[in-house]
């Protein structure tokens, strides 16, 4: 279709093309498929039916002259009153003094903003002008250089100039089966719908297409993996493996046994293993990883365990050494701070097969790291590793089996999307003897009594984490500065207990030192922004105090809570929060009611959506222009099934109805946009 560079559009010069490129718009097709993230419904809303904190457009008549108050540098508040029917309400705009001229006494105005039902007031975000189409206006993500109106004009221009070039890409059979409108009509109606119904039909079509093409790639990868017998058949020693698991200092849970069997049967198969192992915080994934590594070594292969940080690498190394007999299994640790001399020895031993299992960070995928016979690669906290890093590691051996582990519970809907080409194993029960962490939610005024209580915890020889959301004062968010809290706690607990501060701006070496000091109980209280690594293990820490807890997602809060409760003592997670709306209150309540990470991540997904839960970039989730994998989960599932059906057909690529799909996959492969 229209792969013409956006510069060939009337009205787009070099400068504007650069500004559009910042939005990810390089071609005419990019522009046409740069869909609105929402639509403003400017139909008149009755004041009585608007929910508290709802973002709405209200039409009314201005009934008081606008008053502008200035305070501080570039800060101002514009206020006036409006009337709808006989209801009068206040409108305020912050830091938009230039809107004063638009609020004219006696004239009708449409204001978009957030409604406060208690105060019967609207905090305005914008006054709507002529850009809206009827009662329905598209709203786009823009930047300072490209305004909404400019973008809308350019999109119109694109359809005028190149609209005829839009080609259909879905088979007729699918379009008829799901009553989908054609592609050209759908793309146009995403931007300029005549009415809500037309927009609904356009969305159905565009979302299905997006999900379907994505699933077609994913299912293709799965087929390719299954068809190629290029993996390694790791014929491990069943007898030795049984003895090893029997000698473990604890009984495996049923869930651990189940996933171990799934992994072991993958190891024995000549097919390439691509498995995602999910387990909640503290569910015992490390032991499962140890069993898989041990099995690999008994078959004469090497194993590699790769983690995102040095602290985690050291921790895994310690855990493995407790489980393995050093005379039987030779392990080594390789990180960025391994001394040059030691590094040379390790590299030599790796290459000649003297080392059985290597644990490390990204250092494992650098130049010069070669294996004698790599059989299994395990990456922990998988979504922090980029696609390229995973590929480099795989290419170092003879297509080793790959096991991805994550303690971030990913709801099923997301798992089949992000990791659709993998098989998923889930450890869904905790080992016996774990004392559940008690979670309490308090309001800020109760903080002093909590500090008094935590003093008693520290007197018993325990330690505590205190988490704050941001390191610097942010004008937009009234967030307690970590430094401020640190100083307050230092004053409060001195001279009995040592307090330390950890934040994202610090150098890695500095962070490692602070964590080490805390681990050794040389400091008892660690104040930190959210840089405490997933998996960091300090069994002596029993209190997790989270400030402004409503600023974190449930999945994040659950990860932080999992830093305590790692020893035999009772542990506590205290959430300090004063949520401003119902959703915030709901989230705090859920945290106190359950310790189940999978349940929480499902809930978080419902409440906040996937982008918020994972931060799209780090999760490896694809970014969809129109589809939302939570709200549109049903369409996603249908798209997955349809893609599977197509791949079941023999040589479907040569059938005329599927020609556009075959072309699409060929282009994607050429551009190397297939996932690793």
C-alpha positions in Angstrom: 0.0 0.0 0.0 1.0 3.6 0.4 4.6 3.3 1.5 5.3 6.7 0.0 7.4 9.0 2.3 5.2 11.5 4.1 7.3 14.3 2.6 5.4 13.7 -0.7 2.2 15.0 0.9 1.2 18.5 0.0 2.0 20.8 2.9 4.8 18.7 4.3 8.3 20.0 4.0 11.6 18.7 5.5 11.0 20.3 8.9 7.4 19.0 9.3 8.5 15.6 8.1 11.0 15.6 11.0 8.3 16.6 13.5 6.0 13.8 12.2 8.9 11.3 12.5 9.0 12.1 16.2 5.5 10.7 16.4 6.6 7.6 14.5 5.0 8.8 11.3 7.4 8.2 8.3 5.1 7.2 5.5 1.7 8.1 4.2 0.4 4.8 5.5 1.8 5.6 9.0 -0.2 8.8 8.9 -3.4 7.2 7.8 -3.1 4.6 10.5 -2.2 7.0 13.2 -5.5 6.6 14.9 -7.1 8.8 17.6 -6.7 7.3 21.1 -10.2 8.6 21.9 -13.0 10.7 20.6 -14.6 13.6 22.2 -18.3 13.1 22.3 -19.6 16.7 22.3 -23.2 15.8 22.5 -24.8 17.8 25.3 -24.6 15.9 28.6 -27.1 16.5 31.3 -25.3 17.7 34.5 -27.4 15.2 36.5 -26.1 12.1 34.7 -22.3 12.9 34.8 -20.3 10.7 37.1 -17.8 12.2 39.6 -14.3 12.5 38.1 -15.6 11.7 34.6 -14.0 13.5 31.7 -16.8 15.1 29.7 -17.7 17.9 27.3 -20.4 20.2 28.7 -22.1 22.8 26.6 -23.6 25.8 28.3 -23.9 29.6 28.3 -21.2 31.8 30.0 -23.1 33.6 32.8 -20.2 35.5 34.6 -17.3 37.5 33.3 -14.0 35.5 33.3 -11.6 36.3 36.2 -7.9 35.7 35.7 -5.6 35.4 38.8 -1.9 35.1 38.4 0.4 33.6 41.0 4.0 32.6 40.7 6.0 32.3 37.5 3.8 31.4 34.6 1.0 30.1 36.9 -2.5 31.3 36.6 -6.1 30.4 37.2 -9.0 31.4 35.0 -12.5 31.2 36.5 -16.0 31.8 35.2 -19.5 30.4 35.6 -21.7 28.6 33.1 -25.3 27.6 32.9 -26.9 24.6 31.4 -30.7 24.6 31.5 -31.1 26.1 35.0 -28.0 24.5 36.6 -25.1 26.9 37.2 -21.6 25.5 37.7 -18.0 26.8 38.0 -15.3 26.3 35.4 -11.6 26.7 36.1 -8.6 26.6 33.8 -5.1 26.4 35.1 -2.1 28.0 33.3 -4.1 28.8 30.1 -4.6 32.6 30.5 -5.1 33.0 26.7 -8.5 31.3 27.0 -9.9 34.3 28.7 -10.9 35.9 25.4 -12.9 32.8 24.5 -15.3 33.0 27.5 -17.7 35.7 26.4 -20.7 36.6 28.6 -24.0 35.3 27.2 -22.3 33.2 24.5 -22.5 29.4 24.2 -19.4 27.4 24.9 -18.3 23.7 24.9 -15.7 22.9 27.5 -13.9 19.6 27.9 -12.7 18.8 31.4 -13.0 16.7 34.5 -16.2 16.9 36.5 -16.2 17.3 40.3 -19.7 16.2 41.4 -19.2 17.4 45.1 -18.2 20.9 44.1 -20.4 21.0 41.1 -17.4 22.3 39.2 -15.5 21.5 36.0 -11.7 21.7 35.8 -11.3 22.6 32.1 -8.7 21.1 29.9 -9.7 22.8 26.6 -12.4 24.8 25.0 -13.6 23.0 21.9 -13.4 24.8 18.6 -14.2 24.2 15.0 -12.0 21.1 14.6 -14.7 18.8 15.7 -16.8 17.0 13.2 -20.4 17.1 14.2 -20.8 15.7 17.6 -17.7 13.5 17.4 -14.1 14.8 17.5 -11.0 12.6 17.2 -8.2 13.2 19.7 -4.6 12.2 18.9 -1.4 11.9 20.8 0.6 14.9 19.5 3.7 16.8 20.6 4.5 20.5 20.9 5.5 20.8 17.3 2.4 19.2 15.7 -0.9 20.5 16.9 -4.2 18.5 16.8 -5.6 20.7 14.0 -2.5 20.4 11.9 -2.5 16.6 12.2 -6.2 16.3 11.3 -5.6 18.5 8.2 -2.6 16.3 7.1 -4.6 13.1 7.6 -7.4 14.5 5.4 -4.9 15.5 2.8 -3.4 12.0 2.9 -6.8 10.4 2.1 -7.5 12.9 -0.6 -4.2 12.3 -2.3 -3.6 8.6 -1.7 -7.0 7.2 -0.5 -7.5 5.2 -3.7 -4.3 3.3 -3.2 -5.5 1.5 0.0 -5.6 -2.2 -0.7 -7.7 -4.8 1.0 -5.6 -7.3 3.0 -8.1 -9.6 4.7 -9.6 -12.7 2.9 -13.2 -12.3 1.8 -14.1 -15.4 3.8 -13.1 -13.7 7.1 -14.7 -10.4 6.2 -18.0 -12.1 5.5 -17.8 -14.4 8.5 -17.4 -11.5 10.9 -19.3 -8.9 8.9 -16.2 -6.6 8.7 -16.4 -3.4 6.6 -13.7 -2.9 3.9 -10.3 -1.6 4.8 -10.4 1.8 3.1 -13.8 2.7 4.6 -12.6 1.5 8.0 -9.4 3.6 8.0 -11.3 6.7 6.9 -14.1 6.2 9.5 -11.4 5.8 12.3 -10.6 9.5 11.8 -13.8 11.0 10.4 -16.8 9.0 11.5 -20.3 10.3 10.5 -21.7 8.9 13.8 -20.8 6.6 16.7 -22.1 3.4 14.9 -19.9 4.0 11.9 -16.9 4.5 14.2 -17.8 1.3 16.1 -17.8 -0.7 12.8 -14.5 0.9 11.8 -12.9 0.0 15.1 -14.1 -3.6 14.9 -12.5 -4.0 11.5 -9.2 -2.2 12.4 -8.7 -4.0 15.7 -9.4 -7.4 14.2 -7.0 -6.8 11.4 -4.2 -5.6 13.8 -4.6 -8.6 16.1 -5.0 -11.0 13.3 -1.9 -10.0 11.4 0.1 -10.1 14.7 -1.3 -13.6 15.5 -0.5 -14.7 12.0 3.2 -13.9 12.6 3.2 -15.5 16.0 1.5 -18.7 14.9 3.9 -18.8 12.0 6.8 -18.7 14.4 5.3 -21.5 16.4 4.8 -23.6 13.4 8.4 -22.9 12.3 9.7 -24.0 15.7 7.7 -27.1 15.7 8.6 -28.1 12.1 12.3 -27.7 12.6 14.0 -30.4 14.5 17.0 -28.2 15.1 17.0 -28.3 18.9 19.0 -30.6 21.1 17.6 -33.8 22.5 19.0 -33.6 26.1 18.9 -37.3 27.2 19.5 -36.6 30.9 20.2 -39.3 33.5 16.8 -40.0 35.1 18.3 -41.9 38.0 20.7 -39.1 39.0 17.9 -36.5 38.6 15.6 -38.5 40.9 18.4 -38.8 43.5 19.0 -35.0 43.3 15.4 -34.1 43.8 15.1 -36.5 46.7 18.1 -34.9 48.5 16.6 -31.4 48.3 16.1 -30.0 51.8 12.3 -29.6 51.2 9.4 -31.4 49.4 8.5 -29.9 46.0 4.9 -28.6 45.8 2.6 -30.2 43.3 2.9 -27.2 41.0 6.7 -27.4 41.1 6.5 -31.1 40.2 4.1 -30.4 37.3 6.2 -27.7 35.7 9.4 -29.7 36.2 7.9 -32.5 34.2 6.8 -30.2 31.5 10.3 -28.7 31.2 12.0 -32.1 31.4 9.9 -33.5 28.6 10.9 -30.5 26.5 14.5 -31.1 27.2 14.4 -34.7 26.0 12.6 -33.7 22.8 14.7 -32.9 19.7 12.5 -29.9 19.2 13.7 -26.5 20.3 12.2 -25.6 23.8 10.7 -22.1 24.1 9.0 -22.1 27.4 7.8 -19.3 29.8 7.9 -20.3 33.4 5.6 -18.0 35.5 5.5 -18.1 39.2 4.4 -15.7 41.8 6.8 -14.1 44.2 8.3 -16.8 46.4 6.8 -19.7 44.6 10.1 -21.5 44.2 11.1 -21.0 40.6 14.9 -21.1 41.4 14.6 -24.7 42.5 12.8 -25.6 39.2 15.6 -23.8 37.3 18.2 -25.8 39.4 16.6 -29.1 38.5 16.5 -28.2 34.8 20.2 -27.1 34.9 21.2 -30.3 36.7 19.3 -32.5 34.2 21.2 -30.7 31.4 24.6 -31.3 33.0 23.9 -35.0 33.5 23.4 -35.3 29.7 26.9 -33.8 29.2 25.8 -30.3 28.3 26.4 -26.8 29.8 23.7 -24.6 31.3 23.6 -20.8 31.5 21.4 -18.7 33.8 21.2 -15.0 32.8 19.7 -12.3 35.0 19.4 -8.5 34.7 21.6 -7.3 37.6 24.7 -8.3 39.5 23.0 -8.5 42.8 20.6 -11.1 41.4 23.4 -13.0 39.7 25.2 -13.3 43.0 22.1 -14.3 44.8 21.3 -17.1 42.2 24.8 -18.3 42.5 24.5 -18.6 46.3 21.2 -20.5 45.9 22.6 -22.9 43.3 25.7 -23.6 45.4 23.6 -24.5 48.3 21.8 -27.1 46.2 24.7 -28.5 44.2 27.5 -30.7 45.3 30.7 -28.8 44.3 32.5 -32.0 43.5 29.8 -33.0 41.0 28.7 -29.7 39.4 31.2 -26.9 38.6 29.6 -23.5 38.7 31.0 -20.0 37.9 29.8 -16.4 38.1 30.5 -13.9 35.3 29.4 -10.3 35.6 30.6 -6.9 34.5 32.7 -6.5 37.6 34.5 -9.8 37.3 38.3 -9.0 37.4 40.1 -9.4 34.1 42.4 -12.2 35.3 39.5 -14.2 36.8 37.4 -13.5 33.6 40.1 -15.0 31.4 40.2 -18.2 33.4 36.4 -18.5 33.4 36.2 -17.9 29.6 38.9 -20.6 29.0 37.1 -23.1 31.2 33.7 -22.3 29.6 35.2 -22.9 26.1 36.8 -26.2 27.0 33.9 -27.5 29.0 35.4 -27.4 32.5 32.5 -25.3 33.7 29.0 -26.9 33.8 26.8 -24.0 34.8 27.5 -20.3 34.4 25.5 -17.6 36.1 25.8 -14.0 34.9 24.4 -10.7 33.7 24.6 -9.3 30.1 28.3 -10.1 30.4 27.3 -13.6 29.2 26.5 -12.4 25.7 29.5 -10.3 25.1 32.2 -11.0 22.5 34.6 -13.7 23.4 32.2 -15.7 25.6 32.1 -19.1 24.0 30.7 -22.4 25.2 31.9 -25.9 24.6 28.3 -27.4 24.3 25.6 -25.1 25.6 22.4 -27.1 26.1 20.1 -24.9 28.1 19.7 -21.1 28.6 17.5 -19.7 31.4 16.8 -16.0 31.6 15.2 -14.6 34.7 12.9 -11.6 34.7 12.6 -12.2 30.9 11.0 -8.9 30.0 14.1 -6.9 30.8 16.0 -8.6 28.1 15.7 -7.2 24.6 15.0 -9.5 21.6 18.5 -9.0 20.3 20.2 -10.0 23.5 18.2 -13.2 23.6 19.1 -13.9 19.9 22.9 -13.4 20.5 22.8 -15.9 23.4 20.9 -18.5 21.4 23.4 -18.2 18.5 26.3 -19.0 20.8 25.4 -22.6 21.1 23.7 -25.2 18.9 20.3 -23.8 19.3 20.1 -24.4 23.0 16.7 -25.0 24.7 15.4 -21.7 26.2 13.5 -21.3 29.4 12.2 -17.8 30.4 11.3 -17.2 34.0 9.3 -14.3 35.3 8.0 -13.4 38.8 5.7 -10.7 37.2 2.4 -12.6 37.0 1.2 -12.1 33.5 -2.6 -12.7 33.0 -3.4 -15.3 30.5 -4.7 -12.8 27.9 -1.4 -11.0 28.0 0.7 -14.2 28.0 -0.8 -15.5 24.8 -0.2 -12.1 23.2 3.3 -11.2 24.4 4.6 -14.7 24.5 2.2 -16.3 21.9 5.0 -18.3 20.4 6.0 -19.9 23.7 4.6 -22.7 25.8 3.6 -21.4 29.3 4.1 -23.2 32.6 2.7 -21.7 35.8 3.6 -22.4 39.4 0.4 -21.5 41.1 1.0 -22.5 44.7 3.4 -21.4 47.4 5.7 -23.8 49.3 4.4 -25.0 52.7 5.5 -23.1 55.8 5.4 -19.7 54.2 3.9 -17.1 56.5 1.5 -15.0 54.5 2.5 -11.3 54.5 -0.1 -9.1 56.3 -1.0 -6.0 54.3 -2.5 -2.9 55.9 -3.6 0.4 54.4 -3.3 3.6 56.3 -3.9 7.3 55.6 -0.9 9.7 55.9 -1.9 11.1 59.4 -1.5 7.6 60.8 2.2 7.4 59.7 3.6 8.4 63.2 1.9 5.5 64.9 3.2 3.1 62.2 6.8 4.4 62.8 6.4 3.8 66.5 5.2 0.2 65.8 8.1 -0.3 63.3 10.5 0.7 66.0 9.4 -2.3 68.0 10.0 -4.5 64.9 13.5 -3.2 64.6 14.2 -3.9 68.3 13.6 -7.6 67.5 16.6 -7.4 65.2 14.5 -7.1 61.9 15.0 -4.7 59.0 12.7 -2.5 57.0 12.2 -1.0 53.5 10.6 2.3 52.9 9.6 3.0 49.2 8.8 6.4 47.7 7.6 6.9 44.1 9.9 9.7 42.7 13.3 11.1 43.5 12.8 14.8 42.5 10.0 17.2 43.3 7.6 17.1 40.5 5.2 20.0 39.9 2.6 17.7 38.4 2.6 15.2 41.2 2.6 16.0 44.9 5.0 13.1 45.6 7.0 12.9 48.8 10.6 13.3 48.0 12.7 10.3 48.9 15.4 12.6 50.2 12.9 14.3 52.5 11.6 11.0 53.9 15.2 9.7 54.3 16.1 12.8 56.4 13.0 12.5 58.5 13.6 8.8 59.2 17.2 9.5 60.0 16.2 12.0 62.6 13.5 9.7 64.0 15.5 6.5 64.3 18.9 8.0 65.3 21.1 7.0 67.0 19.7 3.4 67.4 19.3 2.5 63.8 21.1 3.3 60.5 19.1 4.6 57.5 20.4 4.5 53.9 19.0 5.9 50.7 18.9 4.2 47.3 17.6 5.8 44.1 17.7 5.5 40.3 20.2 8.4 39.7 23.0 6.5 41.5 25.8 4.7 39.7 25.4 0.9 39.6 28.5 0.4 41.9 27.0 2.7 44.5 23.7 0.9 44.4 25.4 -2.5 44.8 27.3 -1.3 47.8 24.2 0.1 49.5 22.3 -3.2 48.9 25.2 -5.2 50.2 25.4 -3.1 53.4 21.6 -3.6 53.9 21.9 -7.4 53.2 24.6 -7.6 55.9 22.4 -5.7 58.4 24.9 -2.9 58.7 21.9 -0.6 57.9 18.5 -1.4 59.2 16.3 0.9 57.2 16.5 1.3 53.4 14.7 4.2 51.8 14.4 3.7 48.1 12.6 4.7 45.0 11.4 1.7 43.1 14.9 0.5 42.1 14.8 -2.4 44.6 15.3 -5.3 42.2 12.8 -8.1 41.8 14.2 -11.1 43.5 16.5 -9.4 45.9 16.6 -11.6 48.9 17.0 -10.2 52.5 15.3 -12.7 54.7 15.8 -10.5 57.8 13.6 -7.7 56.3 10.1 -7.9 57.7 8.5 -4.5 57.1 7.8 -2.9 53.7 6.4 0.6 54.1 5.2 2.1 50.8 4.6 5.9 50.6 2.0 7.3 48.2 1.0 3.7 47.4 -1.8 4.8 45.2 0.8 6.1 42.7 1.9 2.5 41.9 0.1 -0.2 40.0 -1.1 -3.3 41.8 1.5 -5.5 39.9 4.2 -3.1 41.1 2.9 -3.0 44.7 2.8 -6.8 44.7 6.4 -7.0 43.5 7.5 -4.7 46.3 5.5 -6.6 48.9 7.4 -9.7 47.8 10.7 -8.2 49.0 9.6 -9.1 52.6 8.2 -12.4 54.0 11.4 -14.3 52.8 12.3 -15.6 56.3 10.4 -17.6 58.9 9.1 -14.5 60.8 5.8 -12.8 60.2 6.1 -9.9 57.7 4.1 -6.8 57.1 3.4 -4.5 54.1 2.1 -1.0 55.0 0.5 1.1 52.3 0.4 4.8 53.0 -2.1 6.4 50.7 -4.8 9.0 50.4 -6.5 8.0 47.1 -8.4 10.8 45.4 -11.0 8.6 43.7 -13.0 5.4 43.8 -10.5 3.5 41.7 -7.6 4.4 44.0 -9.6 3.2 47.0 -10.6 0.0 45.2 -6.9 -0.8 44.5 -5.8 -0.3 48.1 -8.6 -2.6 49.3 -7.7 -5.3 46.8 -4.0 -5.2 48.1 -5.1 -5.9 51.6 -7.5 -8.7 50.6 -5.2 -11.0 48.6 -1.6 -12.1 48.2 -2.3 -13.8 44.9 -0.2 -12.1 42.2 -2.2 -13.6 39.2 -5.4 -12.4 40.7 -3.9 -8.9 41.2 -2.5 -8.6 37.7 -5.9 -9.6 36.2 -7.5 -6.9 38.4 -4.8 -4.3 37.6 -5.4 -5.0 33.9 -9.1 -4.4 34.3 -8.6 -1.2 36.2 -5.7 0.4 34.4 -5.0 -1.4 31.1 -1.9 -3.1 29.8 0.3 -0.1 29.1 0.0 1.1 32.7 0.6 -2.4 34.2 3.8 -3.2 32.4 5.0 -0.1 30.8 4.7 -1.3 27.2 8.3 -0.9 26.3 9.7 -3.2 29.0 7.2 -6.0 28.7 8.0 -7.1 25.2 4.3 -6.6 24.4 3.6 -5.4 20.8 2.2 -1.9 20.6 -1.2 -1.8 18.9 -2.5 1.3 17.3 -6.2 0.6 17.9 -6.6 -2.6 19.8 -6.5 -2.9 23.6 -5.6 -6.5 24.6 -7.8 -6.2 27.8 -10.9 -4.4 26.5 -10.7 -6.3 23.2 -9.6 -9.7 24.6 -12.5 -11.5 22.8 -11.4 -10.2 19.4 -7.8 -11.1 20.3 -8.8 -14.7 21.0 -10.9 -15.0 17.8 -8.0 -13.5 15.8 -5.7 -16.1 17.4 -8.0 -19.0 16.5 -8.4 -17.8 12.9 -4.7 -17.4 12.5 -4.2 -20.9 13.8 -6.8 -22.3 11.3 -5.0 -20.6 8.4 -1.6 -22.2 9.3 -3.3 -25.6 9.5 -4.1 -25.3 5.7 -1.5 -27.0 3.5 0.4 -24.4 1.4 -2.2 -21.7 2.2 0.3 -19.0 0.9 -0.4 -20.0 -2.8 -4.2 -19.7 -2.5 -5.5 -16.5 -4.3 -7.7 -15.4 -1.3 -4.6 -15.4 0.9 -2.2 -13.6 -1.4 -2.2 -10.3 0.5 -1.4 -12.1 3.8 1.5 -14.1 2.2 2.9 -10.8 0.8 2.6 -9.2 4.3 4.5 -12.0 6.0 7.2 -11.9 3.3 7.7 -8.2 3.8 7.8 -8.6 7.6 10.4 -11.3 7.3 12.5 -9.1 4.9 12.3 -6.2 7.3 13.2 -8.6 10.1 10.2 -7.6 12.1 9.5 -11.1 13.2 10.1 -11.5 16.9 13.1 -13.4 18.0 
